[in-house]
Amino acid sequence: METDITRTVPCPAPVDNVIARLEGALIWTVEAVAAMLVLGEVVLLFSGVVSRYALHRPLDWSDELASLLFLWLAMLGAVIAFWRGNHMRMTALVDRVSPATRAFFDVFAIAASLGFLLLILKPAFGYAYHEADVTTPALELSSLWRAAAMPAGAALMALSALLQLIRVANWRMVLSAVLLVAAIGTVLGLAQPLLLQLGNYNLVVFFVGIVTLTVLAGVPIAFAFGLATFSYLALTTSIPLTVVVGRMDEGMSHVMLLAVPLFVFVGQLMEMTGIARAMVAFLANLLGHVRGGLSYVLIGAMYLLSGISGSKAADMAAVAPVLFPEMQKRGSDPGDLTALLAATGAQTETVPPGIVLITIGSVTGVSITSLFIGGLLPAVTLGLALCGVVWLRSRKEAKVHGARAAWRVIGRSFVAALPALLLPLVIRTAVVEGVATATEVSTIGVVYAALVGLLIYRQFDWRRLKPMLVDTSALSGSILLIIGTATSMAWALTQSGFSQDLAYAMSHLPGGAPAFMLVSVIAFIVLGSVLEGIPAIVLFGPLLFPVARMLGVNEVQYAMVVVLAMGVGLFAPPFGVGYYMACAIGRVDPSLAMRRIWGYLGALIVGLAVVAAVPWVSTVFL
C-alpha cells in the first residue's frame, strides 16, 4: 500500500486547528521578514553604488550592514526551504524503490535533518554568545546581532521538522526512522575508542561513508554534509564544536555571495515583466524559418538568459513554454527538444553572471570579474558544438517550417526586445567597467528590470512581488546552507592534512598538467552528477585550484573546465538532477529524452575538450 506522508495524524480538531494557526502565523512572519530582507539588501547595495559612483561619497558602513542582514536572510531562507521541502536532495535512487519504501526514506530524511539541527543547537548558541563580545568597526554594533541568526534558524528548522513528523499518518514509520537515526548515532558513539585509533581513515568513514549513505538515502545535501562534519569533529577530535557553526557562518555570510539572492530576484523579475518572452520572440522571428531554426533559437535564448536568474530551472522554464509549442507544431520530437534543453543548461554554465562563477570566486580567490569575462567564449564554443548536432539532425529529418517573417515584423520584434536584450549587456558592462562589484551589479539588474517592466512593457503584477521575494529567499537559503556546511567540511578536511595529501597526489600525476586536467574533468563530471555544482565547488575548489596554479594552469581556464564538467554531470542521465528538471519542464518522460541526449552530450564533451586544451578560449578577453 502506498503511504502518503503528507496526511496528518488524526487528532482532536481544536488542537489541530490551534497548531495549524500557530504554524501559519509563524510561517507568514518568517516569509514577511525574509521578503523585507531581500528588498532591504537591494536598497542598501544600490544606494552604495549611487553614493560611490554618482555622488563620489562612498558609504563606509553599507557592506557591514549588508553582511549583518545577509546571514539572517540566508538562515530564514533555509527555514522557508525546509518548510517547503525545497532543500537540494539526491533522489535518483530513492525514486526507484516502491512507494512505501520511498515514503520511509522521506521520513528518514526529515529525522536525520532533525538530528543534525538538535546537535548543532547548543554550539550555535555558544557561538552567538562568544560573538557578543565582538564589535563591528563601522557601526559599532555587537556581532551578536548577526550571529544570533545561526541558533534562530536552526531552532526554526528543528521546529519545522518536528511538526512535519507529527503530521505523518504512519506513526510506526516515524518511530522506525527516528530509532534508525538514533541507532546510527549510538553505534558511532560506542565505536569512538576504535575511531580514535583509525587516524585519517576516519575521513573515509565520515566523509565518504556517512555522506554517501545519507545523500543516497535522500537526506538533503546540506544536512548530510553537516552530519558528517559534526560527527567527525565530535568523535575523533578535541576541536570545539562551535567551530562547525563558525565555519558555516564564514561560508554563508561572505558579502560576495549576496549576489545569489539578488540575481535570483532579477530572474524572477525578467519572467514576470515579459523581458524573457520579448528576447525569445525576437530570436524566433529572426531564425524560425530556417530548418532546425527554433533549435538554434533555443540555444541562443538560453545563452542570453542563463546565469541571470540564478536557477537553471528558472532559465529553462522561461524559454521552454515560449518555444516548445511552436517547435512541436513543426514536427520536432518532444524527446529531442527536452534533450536539447538539458544540453543547453550544461552549455551555459559559464555564462555570466552565473551563481556557480560567483561561488567559485568566493571560495578560491579567483577574480569574479575575470571569471565573468572568461566565461563568455567557452559557452559559445559548446554552443557551436550543439549547433553542429542540430544541423546534422535537421538535415536528416523532414520538418514543417514556418514562413520567413517579414523584415518589418523582425524589426518590430527587435525594437520590442531591445530593452530586454540590453539587460545582460548592462549587467556585464557594469562589472567590466568597474561601475559596481559583482555583488552590487545585481541590484542594477533589479532596478533596470523593474523600470523596464513598469515603464516599457507595462507588465508588473504587484500581487506577485511578495511571493517572488519569498521564493528568492527560499532558493537562496537552500544554496547558502549547502555552502555553509560544505565550508565546514572543507575546513575539517584541511585540518586533517587531507588537502596536502590530495595536492601532492594530483601534482605528481604522470603526464603533468594535461593529466591533471583530464582527471579533473572526469572527477567533476561525477561530482556534478552526484552533488551538483555548488557543493562540489565549495568542497574541492580550495583544494585543487592551488594545484592548478602550481602546475601552470591558468586559474580562469581551470575554472571554466571545472564548471563545464560539473554542468555535463548535472544534466547527464541517469543521475543528473538537471536532466530530470528539464524533463519536468518539457513534460516529457525521461526515457524518451534519454534516447536523444547522447549526441548532445557528445558535442558538449568535444567542446569541453577544446576549452581544456586551448587556454586562449578562456583567456582571450582578459
Sequence and secondary structure as in RCSB ss.txt:
>XXXX:A:sequence
METDITRTVPCPAPVDNVIARLEGALIWTVEAVAAMLVLGEVVLLFSGVVSRYALHRPLDWSDELASLLFLWLAM
LGAVIAFWRGNHMRMTALVDRVSPATRAFFDVFAIAASLGFLLLILKPAFGYAYHEADVTTPALELSSLWRAAAM
PAGAALMALSALLQLIRVANWRMVLSAVLLVAAIGTVLGLAQPLLLQLGNYNLVVFFVGIVTLTVLAGVPIAFAF
GLATFSYLALTTSIPLTVVVGRMDEGMSHVMLLAVPLFVFVGQLMEMTGIARAMVAFLANLLGHVRGGLSYVLIG
AMYLLSGISGSKAADMAAVAPVLFPEMQKRGSDPGDLTALLAATGAQTETVPPGIVLITIGSVTGVSITSLFIGG
LLPAVTLGLALCGVVWLRSRKEAKVHGARAAWRVIGRSFVAALPALLLPLVIRTAVVEGVATATEVSTIGVVYAA
LVGLLIYRQFDWRRLKPMLVDTSALSGSILLIIGTATSMAWALTQSGFSQDLAYAMSHLPGGAPAFMLVSVIAFI
VLGSVLEGIPAIVLFGPLLFPVARMLGVNEVQYAMVVVLAMGVGLFAPPFGVGYYMACAIGRVDPSLAMRRIWGY
LGALIVGLAVVAAVPWVSTVFL
>XXXX:A:secstr
    TTS     HHHHHHHHHHHHHHHHHHHHHHHHHHHHHHHHHHHHHIIIIISS   TTHHHHHHHHHHHHHH
HHHHHHHHHT S    TTGGGS HHHHHHHHHHHHHHHHHHHHHHHHHHHHHHHHHTT B TTT  BTHHHHTHH
HHHHHHHHHHHHHHHHT S HHHHHHHHHHHHHHHHHHHHTHHHHHHHGGGHHIIIIIIIHHHHHHTT  HHHHH
HHHHHHHHHHH    THHHHHHHHHHH  GGGGHHHHHHHHHHHHHHHTHHHHHHHHHHHHHTTSTTHHHHHHHH
HHHHHTTTSS HHHHHHHHHHHHHHHHHHTT  HHHHHHHHHHHHHHGGGSSS HHHHHHHHHH   HHHHHHHT
HHHHHHHHHHHHHHHHHHHHHS         HHHHHHHHHHHHHHHHHHHHHHHHHHTTSS TTTHHHHHHHHHH
HIIIIIS    GGGHHHHHHHHHHHHHHHHHHHHHHHHHHHHHHHTTHHHHHHHHHHT TTHHHHHHHHHHHHHH
HHHHHH HHHHHHHHHHHHHHHHHHTT  HHHHHHHHHHHHHHHHTSTTT HHHHHHHHHHT  HHHHHHHHHHH
HHHHHHHHHHHHH THHHHTT 
